[in-house]
Amino acid sequence: MPTIQSAMDDYLEMISHARSPRTVRTYANGLKVFAAALRQAKLDPAVTEAALLNEDTVKLLVKALRGNADSTQSLYLTTASMF
Protein backbone atom coordinates (compact mmCIF):
# COMPACT_ATOMS: atom_id res chain seq x y z
CA MET A 1 0.00 0.00 0.00
CA PRO A 2 1.27 3.48 -0.80
CA THR A 3 2.01 5.89 2.01
CA ILE A 4 0.39 9.28 2.29
CA GLN A 5 3.67 10.93 1.29
CA SER A 6 4.14 8.73 -1.77
CA ALA A 7 0.55 9.42 -2.83
CA MET A 8 1.16 13.16 -2.44
CA ASP A 9 4.38 12.91 -4.45
CA ASP A 10 2.67 10.89 -7.19
CA TYR A 11 -0.16 13.42 -7.36
CA LEU A 12 2.24 16.35 -7.70
CA GLU A 13 4.20 14.51 -10.39
CA MET A 14 1.01 13.78 -12.31
CA ILE A 15 -0.27 17.36 -12.23
CA SER A 16 3.13 18.76 -13.15
CA HIS A 17 2.47 17.56 -16.70
CA ALA A 18 -0.81 19.46 -16.97
CA ARG A 19 -0.46 22.51 -14.74
CA SER A 20 1.87 25.48 -14.59
CA PRO A 21 4.89 25.35 -12.25
CA ARG A 22 3.25 28.03 -10.10
CA THR A 23 0.08 25.97 -9.72
CA VAL A 24 2.09 22.87 -8.82
CA ARG A 25 3.97 24.90 -6.19
CA THR A 26 0.70 26.16 -4.74
CA TYR A 27 -0.71 22.64 -4.55
CA ALA A 28 2.55 21.42 -2.99
CA ASN A 29 2.26 24.12 -0.32
CA GLY A 30 -1.25 22.93 0.51
CA LEU A 31 -0.07 19.33 0.81
CA LYS A 32 2.82 20.44 3.06
CA VAL A 33 0.34 22.07 5.41
CA PHE A 34 -1.72 18.87 5.37
CA ALA A 35 1.37 16.74 6.05
CA ALA A 36 2.35 19.00 8.96
CA ALA A 37 -1.15 18.70 10.43
CA LEU A 38 -0.94 14.92 10.14
CA ARG A 39 2.47 14.85 11.84
CA GLN A 40 1.14 17.01 14.66
CA ALA A 41 -1.57 14.38 15.17
CA LYS A 42 1.13 11.66 15.28
CA LEU A 43 0.36 10.40 11.75
CA ASP A 44 3.66 10.40 9.88
CA PRO A 45 2.88 10.72 6.15
CA ALA A 46 6.10 8.88 5.32
CA VAL A 47 4.91 5.67 6.96
CA THR A 48 1.11 5.97 7.27
CA GLU A 49 -0.84 4.21 4.53
CA ALA A 50 -2.85 6.52 2.29
CA ALA A 51 -5.83 4.18 2.67
CA LEU A 52 -6.14 5.35 6.28
CA LEU A 53 -7.10 8.88 5.24
CA ASN A 54 -10.68 9.70 6.12
CA GLU A 55 -12.95 12.54 7.13
CA ASP A 56 -11.23 12.84 10.51
CA THR A 57 -7.83 13.40 8.90
CA VAL A 58 -9.28 16.11 6.67
CA LYS A 59 -10.62 17.78 9.81
CA LEU A 60 -7.01 18.09 10.95
CA LEU A 61 -6.31 20.20 7.87
CA VAL A 62 -9.40 22.33 8.48
CA LYS A 63 -8.14 23.03 11.99
CA ALA A 64 -4.62 23.84 10.72
CA LEU A 65 -6.00 26.31 8.19
CA ARG A 66 -7.90 28.43 10.68
CA GLY A 67 -6.80 32.02 10.41
CA ASN A 68 -5.90 31.77 6.72
CA ALA A 69 -7.80 33.59 4.01
CA ASP A 70 -10.97 31.84 2.84
CA SER A 71 -9.46 31.42 -0.63
CA THR A 72 -6.39 29.70 0.83
CA GLN A 73 -8.53 27.40 2.94
CA SER A 74 -10.64 26.48 -0.05
CA LEU A 75 -7.66 25.86 -2.32
CA TYR A 76 -5.75 23.74 0.19
CA LEU A 77 -8.83 21.68 1.08
CA THR A 78 -9.54 21.09 -2.59
CA THR A 79 -5.93 20.06 -3.16
CA ALA A 80 -6.01 17.62 -0.25
CA SER A 81 -9.26 16.09 -1.46
CA MET A 82 -7.94 15.59 -5.00
CA PHE A 83 -4.82 13.62 -4.27
C-alpha positions in Angstrom: 0.0 0.0 0.0 1.3 3.5 -0.8 2.0 5.9 2.0 0.4 9.3 2.3 3.7 10.9 1.3 4.1 8.7 -1.8 0.5 9.4 -2.8 1.2 13.2 -2.4 4.4 12.9 -4.5 2.7 10.9 -7.2 -0.2 13.4 -7.4 2.2 16.4 -7.7 4.2 14.5 -10.4 1.0 13.8 -12.3 -0.3 17.4 -12.2 3.1 18.8 -13.1 2.5 17.6 -16.7 -0.8 19.5 -17.0 -0.5 22.5 -14.7 1.9 25.5 -14.6 4.9 25.3 -12.3 3.3 28.0 -10.1 0.1 26.0 -9.7 2.1 22.9 -8.8 4.0 24.9 -6.2 0.7 26.2 -4.7 -0.7 22.6 -4.5 2.6 21.4 -3.0 2.3 24.1 -0.3 -1.2 22.9 0.5 -0.1 19.3 0.8 2.8 20.4 3.1 0.3 22.1 5.4 -1.7 18.9 5.4 1.4 16.7 6.1 2.3 19.0 9.0 -1.2 18.7 10.4 -0.9 14.9 10.1 2.5 14.8 11.8 1.1 17.0 14.7 -1.6 14.4 15.2 1.1 11.7 15.3 0.4 10.4 11.7 3.7 10.4 9.9 2.9 10.7 6.2 6.1 8.9 5.3 4.9 5.7 7.0 1.1 6.0 7.3 -0.8 4.2 4.5 -2.9 6.5 2.3 -5.8 4.2 2.7 -6.1 5.3 6.3 -7.1 8.9 5.2 -10.7 9.7 6.1 -12.9 12.5 7.1 -11.2 12.8 10.5 -7.8 13.4 8.9 -9.3 16.1 6.7 -10.6 17.8 9.8 -7.0 18.1 10.9 -6.3 20.2 7.9 -9.4 22.3 8.5 -8.1 23.0 12.0 -4.6 23.8 10.7 -6.0 26.3 8.2 -7.9 28.4 10.7 -6.8 32.0 10.4 -5.9 31.8 6.7 -7.8 33.6 4.0 -11.0 31.8 2.8 -9.5 31.4 -0.6 -6.4 29.7 0.8 -8.5 27.4 2.9 -10.6 26.5 -0.1 -7.7 25.9 -2.3 -5.8 23.7 0.2 -8.8 21.7 1.1 -9.5 21.1 -2.6 -5.9 20.1 -3.2 -6.0 17.6 -0.2 -9.3 16.1 -1.5 -7.9 15.6 -5.0 -4.8 13.6 -4.3 
